[in-house]
Amino acid sequence: MTTAAKEVIQAPERGTYKWQMFKQWADEFRTTHADHVAYIALHMAGVLDPCRQKLNALMQRHTSQLGAEAAARHRRAIERLQNTMTGAAMAYEASFQRTH
């Protein structure tokens, strides 16, 4: 079994304005679980695009395995991904694009 290298998304440097804004909005997301708050947090941190790319890659990998023997495990993985801050931000982005 090979271990894939994990892609690490860099958060803003501690103490910077970007970090303070990210922390404020990330804390707000943890309290409210609001999709738009997750979007703002990732946007403020400047990591929206890398998070979107990573989420899409993981979703695609798990979606491609839904017909496999372990489909239930992949469905649970998809649900967990959708419940992350990145999943919430992407849901907000998708709903915003559909309505505007």
N, CA, C and O atoms as CSV, one atom per row, in Angstrom:
chain,resi,resn,atom,element,x,y,z
A,1,MET,N,N,0.842,-1.167,0.000
A,1,MET,CA,C,0.000,0.000,0.000
A,1,MET,C,C,0.897,1.243,0.000
A,1,MET,O,O,1.796,1.365,0.831
A,2,THR,N,N,0.648,2.152,-0.926
A,2,THR,CA,C,1.447,3.359,-0.995
A,2,THR,C,C,0.736,4.491,-0.263
A,2,THR,O,O,-0.493,4.551,-0.216
A,3,THR,N,N,1.517,5.361,0.288
A,3,THR,CA,C,0.957,6.502,0.997
A,3,THR,C,C,1.067,7.720,0.099
A,3,THR,O,O,2.166,8.087,-0.319
A,4,ALA,N,N,-0.047,8.344,-0.199
A,4,ALA,CA,C,-0.046,9.546,-1.022
A,4,ALA,C,C,0.402,10.728,-0.183
A,4,ALA,O,O,0.046,10.847,0.989
A,5,ALA,N,N,1.181,11.590,-0.793
A,5,ALA,CA,C,1.607,12.805,-0.083
A,5,ALA,C,C,0.401,13.707,0.095
A,5,ALA,O,O,-0.364,13.936,-0.841
A,6,LYS,N,N,0.243,14.211,1.299
A,6,LYS,CA,C,-0.891,15.091,1.579
A,6,LYS,C,C,-0.559,16.498,1.115
A,6,LYS,O,O,0.523,17.021,1.381
A,7,GLU,N,N,-1.518,17.103,0.414
A,7,GLU,CA,C,-1.366,18.486,-0.014
A,7,GLU,C,C,-1.759,19.369,1.165
A,7,GLU,O,O,-2.897,19.327,1.631
A,8,VAL,N,N,-0.816,20.162,1.636
A,8,VAL,CA,C,-1.065,21.029,2.771
A,8,VAL,C,C,-1.382,22.426,2.251
A,8,VAL,O,O,-0.619,23.002,1.476
A,9,ILE,N,N,-2.511,22.958,2.685
A,9,ILE,CA,C,-2.900,24.308,2.305
A,9,ILE,C,C,-2.432,25.242,3.419
A,9,ILE,O,O,-2.786,25.074,4.586
A,10,GLN,N,N,-1.641,26.215,3.033
A,10,GLN,CA,C,-1.043,27.115,4.011
A,10,GLN,C,C,-2.047,28.156,4.491
A,10,GLN,O,O,-2.640,28.877,3.688
A,11,ALA,N,N,-2.228,28.227,5.776
A,11,ALA,CA,C,-3.059,29.265,6.389
A,11,ALA,C,C,-2.215,30.538,6.489
A,11,ALA,O,O,-0.988,30.477,6.422
A,12,PRO,N,N,-2.865,31.672,6.648
A,12,PRO,CA,C,-2.106,32.916,6.810
A,12,PRO,C,C,-1.199,32.850,8.041
A,12,PRO,O,O,-1.470,32.111,8.987
A,13,GLU,N,N,-0.139,33.620,8.013
A,13,GLU,CA,C,0.803,33.658,9.124
A,13,GLU,C,C,0.124,34.234,10.368
A,13,GLU,O,O,-0.579,35.243,10.299
A,14,ARG,N,N,0.346,33.580,11.488
A,14,ARG,CA,C,-0.241,34.032,12.766
A,14,ARG,C,C,0.107,35.475,13.045
A,14,ARG,O,O,1.229,35.924,12.808
A,15,GLY,N,N,-0.895,36.204,13.562
A,15,GLY,CA,C,-0.676,37.589,13.945
A,15,GLY,C,C,-0.912,38.594,12.831
A,15,GLY,O,O,-1.026,39.792,13.092
A,16,THR,N,N,-0.987,38.118,11.587
A,16,THR,CA,C,-1.239,39.044,10.484
A,16,THR,C,C,-2.727,39.396,10.436
A,16,THR,O,O,-3.558,38.732,11.056
A,17,TYR,N,N,-3.039,40.441,9.695
A,17,TYR,CA,C,-4.438,40.852,9.541
A,17,TYR,C,C,-5.255,39.724,8.905
A,17,TYR,O,O,-6.375,39.442,9.332
A,18,LYS,N,N,-4.674,39.072,7.866
A,18,LYS,CA,C,-5.382,37.960,7.212
A,18,LYS,C,C,-5.694,36.857,8.215
A,18,LYS,O,O,-6.790,36.296,8.208
A,19,TRP,N,N,-4.727,36.549,9.076
A,19,TRP,CA,C,-4.917,35.500,10.068
A,19,TRP,C,C,-6.021,35.887,11.052
A,19,TRP,O,O,-6.865,35.063,11.404
A,20,GLN,N,N,-6.007,37.155,11.496
A,20,GLN,CA,C,-7.027,37.608,12.441
A,20,GLN,C,C,-8.425,37.515,11.828
A,20,GLN,O,O,-9.370,37.088,12.491
A,21,MET,N,N,-8.553,37.916,10.557
A,21,MET,CA,C,-9.850,37.850,9.882
A,21,MET,C,C,-10.284,36.400,9.697
A,21,MET,O,O,-11.446,36.060,9.919
A,22,PHE,N,N,-9.344,35.547,9.289
A,22,PHE,CA,C,-9.660,34.133,9.116
A,22,PHE,C,C,-10.110,33.522,10.439
A,22,PHE,O,O,-11.110,32.806,10.492
A,23,LYS,N,N,-9.370,33.807,11.503
A,23,LYS,CA,C,-9.711,33.256,12.819
A,23,LYS,C,C,-11.098,33.718,13.256
A,23,LYS,O,O,-11.893,32.921,13.755
A,24,GLN,N,N,-11.384,34.992,13.069
A,24,GLN,CA,C,-12.693,35.525,13.456
A,24,GLN,C,C,-13.818,34.812,12.703
A,24,GLN,O,O,-14.800,34.387,13.312
A,25,TRP,N,N,-13.680,34.682,11.397
A,25,TRP,CA,C,-14.743,34.066,10.597
A,25,TRP,C,C,-14.781,32.546,10.786
A,25,TRP,O,O,-15.857,31.948,10.741
A,26,ALA,N,N,-13.626,31.918,10.994
A,26,ALA,CA,C,-13.603,30.475,11.253
A,26,ALA,C,C,-14.301,30.165,12.577
A,26,ALA,O,O,-15.054,29.196,12.675
A,27,ASP,N,N,-14.046,30.993,13.593
A,27,ASP,CA,C,-14.733,30.821,14.880
A,27,ASP,C,C,-16.242,31.013,14.712
A,27,ASP,O,O,-17.041,30.283,15.298
A,28,GLU,N,N,-16.613,31.996,13.909
A,28,GLU,CA,C,-18.039,32.230,13.635
A,28,GLU,C,C,-18.655,31.011,12.937
A,28,GLU,O,O,-19.785,30.628,13.241
A,29,PHE,N,N,-17.913,30.401,12.004
A,29,PHE,CA,C,-18.423,29.203,11.322
A,29,PHE,C,C,-18.612,28.061,12.314
A,29,PHE,O,O,-19.614,27.349,12.256
A,30,ARG,N,N,-17.661,27.882,13.219
A,30,ARG,CA,C,-17.777,26.801,14.208
A,30,ARG,C,C,-19.023,26.984,15.074
A,30,ARG,O,O,-19.619,26.008,15.531
A,31,THR,N,N,-19.410,28.237,15.295
A,31,THR,CA,C,-20.592,28.535,16.106
A,31,THR,C,C,-21.886,28.372,15.309
A,31,THR,O,O,-22.865,27.822,15.813
A,32,THR,N,N,-21.886,28.849,14.068
A,32,THR,CA,C,-23.134,28.918,13.297
A,32,THR,C,C,-23.288,27.830,12.234
A,32,THR,O,O,-24.410,27.472,11.874
A,33,HIS,N,N,-22.183,27.308,11.737
A,33,HIS,CA,C,-22.179,26.363,10.608
A,33,HIS,C,C,-22.861,26.950,9.379
A,33,HIS,O,O,-23.428,26.220,8.567
A,34,ALA,N,N,-22.801,28.274,9.249
A,34,ALA,CA,C,-23.417,28.956,8.112
A,34,ALA,C,C,-22.487,28.888,6.901
A,34,ALA,O,O,-21.294,29.177,7.000
A,35,ASP,N,N,-23.057,28.500,5.754
A,35,ASP,CA,C,-22.273,28.354,4.530
A,35,ASP,C,C,-21.568,29.647,4.128
A,35,ASP,O,O,-20.404,29.626,3.726
A,36,HIS,N,N,-22.277,30.775,4.238
A,36,HIS,CA,C,-21.667,32.037,3.798
A,36,HIS,C,C,-20.509,32.446,4.702
A,36,HIS,O,O,-19.579,33.112,4.248
A,37,VAL,N,N,-20.552,32.061,5.962
A,37,VAL,CA,C,-19.469,32.378,6.892
A,37,VAL,C,C,-18.221,31.572,6.529
A,37,VAL,O,O,-17.106,32.089,6.598
A,38,ALA,N,N,-18.408,30.308,6.142
A,38,ALA,CA,C,-17.280,29.480,5.709
A,38,ALA,C,C,-16.630,30.085,4.471
A,38,ALA,O,O,-15.405,30.126,4.357
A,39,TYR,N,N,-17.459,30.551,3.550
A,39,TYR,CA,C,-16.959,31.174,2.326
A,39,TYR,C,C,-16.124,32.415,2.668
A,39,TYR,O,O,-15.032,32.596,2.129
A,40,ILE,N,N,-16.629,33.254,3.551
A,40,ILE,CA,C,-15.918,34.472,3.946
A,40,ILE,C,C,-14.589,34.114,4.624
A,40,ILE,O,O,-13.564,34.734,4.343
A,41,ALA,N,N,-14.605,33.128,5.505
A,41,ALA,CA,C,-13.379,32.738,6.219
A,41,ALA,C,C,-12.290,32.304,5.248
A,41,ALA,O,O,-11.152,32.761,5.351
A,42,LEU,N,N,-12.627,31.428,4.306
A,42,LEU,CA,C,-11.623,30.942,3.358
A,42,LEU,C,C,-11.179,32.048,2.407
A,42,LEU,O,O,-10.013,32.111,2.015
A,43,HIS,N,N,-12.119,32.919,2.039
A,43,HIS,CA,C,-11.766,34.044,1.171
A,43,HIS,C,C,-10.820,35.000,1.897
A,43,HIS,O,O,-9.833,35.451,1.314
A,44,MET,N,N,-11.104,35.311,3.144
A,44,MET,CA,C,-10.251,36.205,3.930
A,44,MET,C,C,-8.842,35.636,4.103
A,44,MET,O,O,-7.864,36.383,4.148
A,45,ALA,N,N,-8.749,34.324,4.198
A,45,ALA,CA,C,-7.445,33.683,4.379
A,45,ALA,C,C,-6.675,33.578,3.070
A,45,ALA,O,O,-5.480,33.282,3.069
A,46,GLY,N,N,-7.362,33.822,1.955
A,46,GLY,CA,C,-6.704,33.710,0.657
A,46,GLY,C,C,-6.478,32.281,0.223
A,46,GLY,O,O,-5.590,32.011,-0.586
A,47,VAL,N,N,-7.284,31.342,0.757
A,47,VAL,CA,C,-7.093,29.922,0.436
A,47,VAL,C,C,-8.321,29.301,-0.234
A,47,VAL,O,O,-8.441,28.078,-0.302
A,48,LEU,N,N,-9.224,30.137,-0.723
A,48,LEU,CA,C,-10.448,29.621,-1.310
A,48,LEU,C,C,-10.170,28.703,-2.508
A,48,LEU,O,O,-10.727,27.608,-2.590
A,49,ASP,N,N,-9.316,29.142,-3.431
A,49,ASP,CA,C,-9.036,28.330,-4.618
A,49,ASP,C,C,-8.359,27.003,-4.296
A,49,ASP,O,O,-8.805,25.968,-4.790
A,50,PRO,N,N,-7.284,26.992,-3.476
A,50,PRO,CA,C,-6.672,25.689,-3.157
A,50,PRO,C,C,-7.630,24.757,-2.413
A,50,PRO,O,O,-7.619,23.548,-2.645
A,51,CYS,N,N,-8.463,25.312,-1.518
A,51,CYS,CA,C,-9.430,24.483,-0.797
A,51,CYS,C,C,-10.457,23.900,-1.759
A,51,CYS,O,O,-10.818,22.728,-1.657
A,52,ARG,N,N,-10.925,24.724,-2.693
A,52,ARG,CA,C,-11.897,24.261,-3.688
A,52,ARG,C,C,-11.305,23.124,-4.523
A,52,ARG,O,O,-11.962,22.109,-4.755
A,53,GLN,N,N,-10.056,23.303,-4.973
A,53,GLN,CA,C,-9.409,22.279,-5.796
A,53,GLN,C,C,-9.240,20.970,-5.027
A,53,GLN,O,O,-9.486,19.889,-5.562
A,54,LYS,N,N,-8.820,21.081,-3.773
A,54,LYS,CA,C,-8.616,19.882,-2.953
A,54,LYS,C,C,-9.949,19.173,-2.692
A,54,LYS,O,O,-10.033,17.949,-2.797
A,55,LEU,N,N,-10.996,19.948,-2.351
A,55,LEU,CA,C,-12.309,19.353,-2.107
A,55,LEU,C,C,-12.830,18.670,-3.364
A,55,LEU,O,O,-13.330,17.547,-3.298
A,56,ASN,N,N,-12.716,19.338,-4.510
A,56,ASN,CA,C,-13.202,18.751,-5.755
A,56,ASN,C,C,-12.468,17.453,-6.094
A,56,ASN,O,O,-13.084,16.490,-6.549
A,57,ALA,N,N,-11.163,17.428,-5.873
A,57,ALA,CA,C,-10.383,16.216,-6.140
A,57,ALA,C,C,-10.825,15.072,-5.224
A,57,ALA,O,O,-10.993,13.941,-5.678
A,58,LEU,N,N,-11.011,15.367,-3.942
A,58,LEU,CA,C,-11.450,14.328,-2.999
A,58,LEU,C,C,-12.866,13.846,-3.316
A,58,LEU,O,O,-13.146,12.648,-3.265
A,59,MET,N,N,-13.762,14.791,-3.644
A,59,MET,CA,C,-15.140,14.413,-3.985
A,59,MET,C,C,-15.151,13.529,-5.228
A,59,MET,O,O,-15.869,12.531,-5.282
A,60,GLN,N,N,-14.353,13.901,-6.222
A,60,GLN,CA,C,-14.294,13.130,-7.454
A,60,GLN,C,C,-13.787,11.712,-7.182
A,60,GLN,O,O,-14.315,10.739,-7.719
A,61,ARG,N,N,-12.758,11.610,-6.342
A,61,ARG,CA,C,-12.207,10.291,-6.007
A,61,ARG,C,C,-13.249,9.416,-5.321
A,61,ARG,O,O,-13.410,8.248,-5.676
A,62,HIS,N,N,-13.956,9.973,-4.343
A,62,HIS,CA,C,-14.952,9.182,-3.616
A,62,HIS,C,C,-16.184,8.899,-4.482
A,62,HIS,O,O,-16.769,7.821,-4.385
A,63,THR,N,N,-16.579,9.844,-5.317
A,63,THR,CA,C,-17.732,9.639,-6.193
A,63,THR,C,C,-17.446,8.528,-7.199
A,63,THR,O,O,-18.337,7.746,-7.529
A,64,SER,N,N,-16.219,8.456,-7.684
A,64,SER,CA,C,-15.868,7.411,-8.654
A,64,SER,C,C,-15.915,6.021,-8.034
A,64,SER,O,O,-16.009,5.027,-8.755
A,65,GLN,N,N,-15.851,5.936,-6.708
A,65,GLN,CA,C,-15.849,4.648,-6.017
A,65,GLN,C,C,-17.229,4.242,-5.501
A,65,GLN,O,O,-17.348,3.219,-4.827
A,66,LEU,N,N,-18.267,5.013,-5.800
A,66,LEU,CA,C,-19.599,4.707,-5.266
A,66,LEU,C,C,-20.148,3.377,-5.767
A,66,LEU,O,O,-20.936,2.738,-5.070
A,67,GLY,N,N,-19.756,2.956,-6.937
A,67,GLY,CA,C,-20.234,1.677,-7.454
A,67,GLY,C,C,-19.418,0.500,-6.944
A,67,GLY,O,O,-19.770,-0.652,-7.197
A,68,ALA,N,N,-18.356,0.770,-6.246
A,68,ALA,CA,C,-17.459,-0.275,-5.755
A,68,ALA,C,C,-18.055,-0.987,-4.545
A,68,ALA,O,O,-19.123,-0.628,-4.048
A,69,GLU,N,N,-17.341,-1.995,-4.093
A,69,GLU,CA,C,-17.764,-2.817,-2.959
A,69,GLU,C,C,-17.951,-1.998,-1.682
A,69,GLU,O,O,-18.836,-2.282,-0.875
A,70,ALA,N,N,-17.121,-0.995,-1.511
A,70,ALA,CA,C,-17.164,-0.181,-0.286
A,70,ALA,C,C,-17.947,1.118,-0.501
A,70,ALA,O,O,-17.545,2.162,0.012
A,71,ALA,N,N,-19.036,1.076,-1.236
A,71,ALA,CA,C,-19.807,2.282,-1.570
A,71,ALA,C,C,-20.291,3.021,-0.325
A,71,ALA,O,O,-20.285,4.251,-0.303
A,72,ALA,N,N,-20.706,2.301,0.703
A,72,ALA,CA,C,-21.210,2.948,1.918
A,72,ALA,C,C,-20.110,3.787,2.576
A,72,ALA,O,O,-20.370,4.886,3.067
A,73,ARG,N,N,-18.903,3.270,2.582
A,73,ARG,CA,C,-17.773,4.001,3.171
A,73,ARG,C,C,-17.500,5.282,2.382
A,73,ARG,O,O,-17.192,6.321,2.966
A,74,HIS,N,N,-17.613,5.205,1.051
A,74,HIS,CA,C,-17.372,6.382,0.213
A,74,HIS,C,C,-18.504,7.404,0.354
A,74,HIS,O,O,-18.262,8.609,0.288
A,75,ARG,N,N,-19.727,6.932,0.546
A,75,ARG,CA,C,-20.848,7.859,0.796
A,75,ARG,C,C,-20.629,8.623,2.105
A,75,ARG,O,O,-20.873,9.827,2.175
A,76,ARG,N,N,-20.170,7.918,3.133
A,76,ARG,CA,C,-19.881,8.577,4.417
A,76,ARG,C,C,-18.750,9.585,4.261
A,76,ARG,O,O,-18.797,10.664,4.851
A,77,ALA,N,N,-17.741,9.247,3.477
A,77,ALA,CA,C,-16.627,10.169,3.238
A,77,ALA,C,C,-17.116,11.428,2.527
A,77,ALA,O,O,-16.678,12.532,2.853
A,78,ILE,N,N,-18.011,11.274,1.566
A,78,ILE,CA,C,-18.587,12.417,0.854
A,78,ILE,C,C,-19.379,13.287,1.817
A,78,ILE,O,O,-19.272,14.512,1.775
A,79,GLU,N,N,-20.171,12.671,2.679
A,79,GLU,CA,C,-20.938,13.439,3.674
A,79,GLU,C,C,-20.005,14.225,4.599
A,79,GLU,O,O,-20.275,15.384,4.913
A,80,ARG,N,N,-18.910,13.597,5.035
A,80,ARG,CA,C,-17.950,14.298,5.907
A,80,ARG,C,C,-17.318,15.475,5.177
A,80,ARG,O,O,-17.150,16.547,5.760
A,81,LEU,N,N,-16.965,15.287,3.901
A,81,LEU,CA,C,-16.378,16.375,3.117
A,81,LEU,C,C,-17.357,17.538,2.968
A,81,LEU,O,O,-16.966,18.703,3.040
A,82,GLN,N,N,-18.633,17.210,2.759
A,82,GLN,CA,C,-19.640,18.250,2.600
A,82,GLN,C,C,-19.863,19.024,3.896
A,82,GLN,O,O,-20.321,20.166,3.860
A,83,ASN,N,N,-19.545,18.420,5.036
A,83,ASN,CA,C,-19.746,19.069,6.332
A,83,ASN,C,C,-18.527,19.855,6.815
A,83,ASN,O,O,-18.544,20.404,7.916
A,84,THR,N,N,-17.479,19.914,6.007
A,84,THR,CA,C,-16.307,20.701,6.384
A,84,THR,C,C,-16.538,22.167,6.044
A,84,THR,O,O,-17.510,22.513,5.373
A,85,MET,N,N,-15.635,23.025,6.514
A,85,MET,CA,C,-15.726,24.442,6.182
A,85,MET,C,C,-15.634,24.630,4.666
A,85,MET,O,O,-16.357,25.448,4.097
A,86,THR,N,N,-14.749,23.880,4.016
A,86,THR,CA,C,-14.614,23.993,2.567
A,86,THR,C,C,-15.889,23.536,1.863
A,86,THR,O,O,-16.333,24.171,0.907
A,87,GLY,N,N,-16.474,22.442,2.331
A,87,GLY,CA,C,-17.727,21.966,1.736
A,87,GLY,C,C,-18.831,22.992,1.875
A,87,GLY,O,O,-19.605,23.209,0.942
A,88,ALA,N,N,-18.909,23.626,3.035
A,88,ALA,CA,C,-19.925,24.657,3.257
A,88,ALA,C,C,-19.687,25.855,2.352
A,88,ALA,O,O,-20.630,26.411,1.789
A,89,ALA,N,N,-18.428,26.253,2.211
A,89,ALA,CA,C,-18.101,27.396,1.352
A,89,ALA,C,C,-18.449,27.106,-0.099
A,89,ALA,O,O,-18.952,27.978,-0.808
A,90,MET,N,N,-18.182,25.879,-0.542
A,90,MET,CA,C,-18.480,25.525,-1.929
A,90,MET,C,C,-19.992,25.421,-2.151
A,90,MET,O,O,-20.483,25.749,-3.231
A,91,ALA,N,N,-20.721,24.972,-1.146
A,91,ALA,CA,C,-22.186,24.924,-1.250
A,91,ALA,C,C,-22.736,26.340,-1.378
A,91,ALA,O,O,-23.640,26.591,-2.174
A,92,TYR,N,N,-22.186,27.263,-0.590
A,92,TYR,CA,C,-22.619,28.665,-0.678
A,92,TYR,C,C,-22.295,29.229,-2.051
A,92,TYR,O,O,-23.130,29.883,-2.677
A,93,GLU,N,N,-21.092,28.976,-2.508
A,93,GLU,CA,C,-20.669,29.482,-3.813
A,93,GLU,C,C,-21.580,28.947,-4.919
A,93,GLU,O,O,-21.978,29.690,-5.816
A,94,ALA,N,N,-21.906,27.661,-4.851
A,94,ALA,CA,C,-22.779,27.050,-5.865
A,94,ALA,C,C,-24.178,27.644,-5.802
A,94,ALA,O,O,-24.766,27.923,-6.846
A,95,SER,N,N,-24.725,27.845,-4.614
A,95,SER,CA,C,-26.069,28.401,-4.504
A,95,SER,C,C,-26.093,29.864,-4.928
A,95,SER,O,O,-27.070,30.325,-5.518
A,96,PHE,N,N,-25.022,30.592,-4.629
A,96,PHE,CA,C,-24.940,31.993,-5.028
A,96,PHE,C,C,-24.887,32.108,-6.549
A,96,PHE,O,O,-25.518,32.993,-7.126
A,97,GLN,N,N,-24.137,31.220,-7.201
A,97,GLN,CA,C,-24.008,31.248,-8.663
A,97,GLN,C,C,-25.324,30.894,-9.340
A,97,GLN,O,O,-25.634,31.415,-10.411
A,98,ARG,N,N,-26.110,29.998,-8.711
A,98,ARG,CA,C,-27.398,29.604,-9.304
A,98,ARG,C,C,-28.432,30.713,-9.217
A,98,ARG,O,O,-29.284,30.837,-10.096
A,99,THR,N,N,-28.364,31.531,-8.154
A,99,THR,CA,C,-29.395,32.548,-7.945
A,99,THR,C,C,-29.018,33.894,-8.539
A,99,THR,O,O,-29.885,34.759,-8.661
A,100,HIS,N,N,-27.778,34.108,-8.909
A,100,HIS,CA,C,-27.364,35.427,-9.416
A,100,HIS,C,C,-26.793,35.340,-10.786
A,100,HIS,O,O,-26.398,36.357,-11.356
